[in-house]
Amino acid sequence: MPDKEGLVTAIEFTKFVLTLDGALIAFLTGTSFLAQIDPGWERTALIVALILLGSSLAAGVLVYMRGATMLSDQNYDLADRGLKIPGMINVIGFASGAVAVAVLAIVALVFQPPEAAKSNPLPLVCIMCRM
């Protein structure tokens, strides 16, 4: 029989992943990052990353709600379907979304053509040029 600490740890990990999901969604929807994205395949990859992170966020909320209910009922079964399946969606969606964000950031910010960089500089580059 699992004990309470396992469920509490699972809930804490879910809160951590929810925080990271929110941070990545905020990064993707930030105006300086959106300005660097081209309308082609990068825009499609951005939408896919947002869908993955959004599904992870929704599944994480379900895990958090189910965990709170299980704690109040003193049911500490970590193999509960209402906890396990959304938990897997939460972690897999976050991992896939984080990889998609990393690929987008590398392509959009590192491999940007020089003429595009001159016409639309990053805010950090502008600050450094004025110093």
C-alpha positions as CSV (number, residue, x, y, z in Angstrom):
1,M,0.0,0.0,0.0
2,P,1.6,3.3,-1.1
3,D,1.9,6.0,1.6
4,K,0.9,9.6,1.6
5,E,4.5,10.9,0.8
6,G,4.4,9.4,-2.7
7,L,1.2,11.2,-3.6
8,V,2.4,14.5,-2.1
9,T,5.6,14.2,-4.1
10,A,3.7,13.5,-7.3
11,I,1.6,16.6,-6.6
12,E,4.7,18.7,-6.0
13,F,6.3,17.5,-9.2
14,T,3.0,18.3,-11.1
15,K,3.1,21.9,-9.7
16,F,6.7,22.2,-10.9
17,V,5.8,21.1,-14.4
18,L,2.8,23.4,-14.4
19,T,5.1,26.3,-13.6
20,L,7.5,25.4,-16.4
21,D,4.6,25.0,-18.8
22,G,3.4,28.5,-18.0
23,A,6.9,29.9,-18.4
24,L,7.3,28.3,-21.9
25,I,3.9,29.4,-23.0
26,A,4.8,33.0,-21.9
27,F,8.1,32.7,-23.8
28,L,6.4,31.5,-27.0
29,T,3.7,34.2,-26.9
30,G,6.1,37.0,-26.0
31,T,6.3,39.7,-28.7
32,S,10.0,39.7,-29.1
33,F,10.1,36.0,-29.9
34,L,7.1,36.1,-32.2
35,A,8.7,38.9,-34.2
36,Q,11.6,36.5,-35.0
37,I,9.4,33.7,-36.3
38,D,8.8,33.4,-40.1
39,P,5.3,32.7,-41.3
40,G,6.2,29.4,-42.9
41,W,7.0,26.1,-41.1
42,E,8.2,28.0,-38.0
43,R,4.7,29.4,-37.4
44,T,3.3,25.8,-37.7
45,A,5.9,24.5,-35.3
46,L,5.0,27.3,-32.9
47,I,1.3,26.3,-33.0
48,V,2.2,22.6,-32.4
49,A,4.4,23.6,-29.4
50,L,1.6,25.6,-28.0
51,I,-0.8,22.7,-28.4
52,L,1.6,20.3,-26.7
53,L,2.2,22.7,-23.8
54,G,-1.5,23.5,-23.5
55,S,-2.4,19.9,-23.3
56,S,0.3,19.4,-20.7
57,L,-1.0,22.3,-18.7
58,A,-4.6,20.9,-18.9
59,A,-3.5,17.4,-17.9
60,G,-1.4,18.9,-15.1
61,V,-4.5,20.7,-13.7
62,L,-6.4,17.4,-13.8
63,V,-3.6,15.6,-11.9
64,Y,-3.5,18.4,-9.3
65,M,-7.2,18.3,-8.8
66,R,-7.3,14.4,-8.6
67,G,-4.4,14.4,-6.2
68,A,-6.1,16.9,-3.9
69,T,-9.3,14.7,-3.9
70,M,-7.3,11.6,-3.2
71,L,-5.5,13.3,-0.3
72,S,-8.8,14.3,1.2
73,D,-10.2,10.8,0.8
74,Q,-7.0,9.3,2.2
75,N,-6.6,7.3,-1.0
76,Y,-2.8,7.1,-1.7
77,D,-2.9,4.7,-4.7
78,L,-0.5,6.1,-7.3
79,A,-1.8,3.6,-9.9
80,D,-5.2,5.3,-10.0
81,R,-6.3,5.9,-13.6
82,G,-7.5,9.4,-12.9
83,L,-4.0,10.3,-11.7
84,K,-1.8,8.1,-13.9
85,I,-3.1,8.8,-17.4
86,P,-3.3,12.6,-17.1
87,G,0.1,12.5,-15.4
88,M,1.7,10.7,-18.3
89,I,0.1,13.2,-20.7
90,N,1.4,16.0,-18.5
91,V,5.0,14.8,-18.6
92,I,5.1,13.7,-22.2
93,G,3.4,16.9,-23.4
94,F,5.8,19.0,-21.5
95,A,8.9,17.1,-22.7
96,S,7.7,17.3,-26.3
97,G,6.8,21.0,-26.1
98,A,10.1,21.8,-24.4
99,V,12.0,20.1,-27.3
100,A,9.9,22.0,-29.8
101,V,10.6,25.3,-28.1
102,A,14.3,24.6,-28.0
103,V,14.3,23.8,-31.7
104,L,12.4,27.0,-32.5
105,A,14.6,29.1,-30.4
106,I,17.7,27.7,-32.0
107,V,16.4,28.2,-35.5
108,A,14.8,31.6,-34.9
109,L,17.5,33.2,-32.8
110,V,20.8,31.5,-33.7
111,F,20.5,30.6,-37.4
112,Q,18.8,33.9,-38.3
113,P,20.0,35.4,-41.7
114,P,22.2,38.5,-41.2
115,E,19.9,40.8,-43.3
116,A,16.9,39.8,-41.1
117,A,19.0,40.4,-38.0
118,K,19.9,44.0,-39.1
119,S,16.3,44.9,-40.0
120,N,14.7,43.3,-36.9
121,P,17.3,43.2,-34.0
122,L,16.7,41.5,-30.7
123,P,16.0,43.9,-27.8
124,L,19.2,42.7,-26.0
125,V,21.3,43.5,-29.1
126,C,19.9,47.0,-29.3
127,I,20.7,47.6,-25.6
128,M,24.2,46.4,-26.1
129,C,24.8,48.6,-29.2
130,R,23.8,51.7,-27.3
131,M,26.3,51.1,-24.5
